[in-house]
Amino acid sequence: MYEQYRDRVEFLTVYIKEAHPTDEWQMKSNEEQDVCYTQPRSFSDRLAIARDFTKRFHYSVPLAVDGIDDLANASYAGWPERLYVIDEHGRIAYKGKPGPFGYHPEEVEAWLANKFPN
């Protein structure tokens, strides 16, 4: 989706608090994928995890990091994962439900296909 629409749409991923930290609610899948972090206690900790993620997974979508005050998470109710589309007027055009069960990138892709037909 990013590759298909990046010339017409600005994409941004915001890394918020750790969803499954080792010191809170670790999941077996995190262990299997060697994605095991403690909950960051400082912005530099959070930034280090974000950098590790982008490097290890070759993540090419622009990535911002929420401050340790969790302002982006509080403003957009992003935990553990959520999708938004902000239109050219700065309004929320699409607000996905919280993940993992409400996380549906295909809905965003359909919205983009309707807005930017080939």
Buried (B, 14 or more C-beta within 10 A) or exposed (E): BEEEBEEEBEBEBBBBBBBBBBEEEBEEEBEEEEBEBEBBEEEEBBBBBBEEBBEEEEEEEEBEBBEBEBEBBEEBEBBBBBBBBEEEEEEEEBEBEBBEEEBEEEBBEEBBEEBEEE
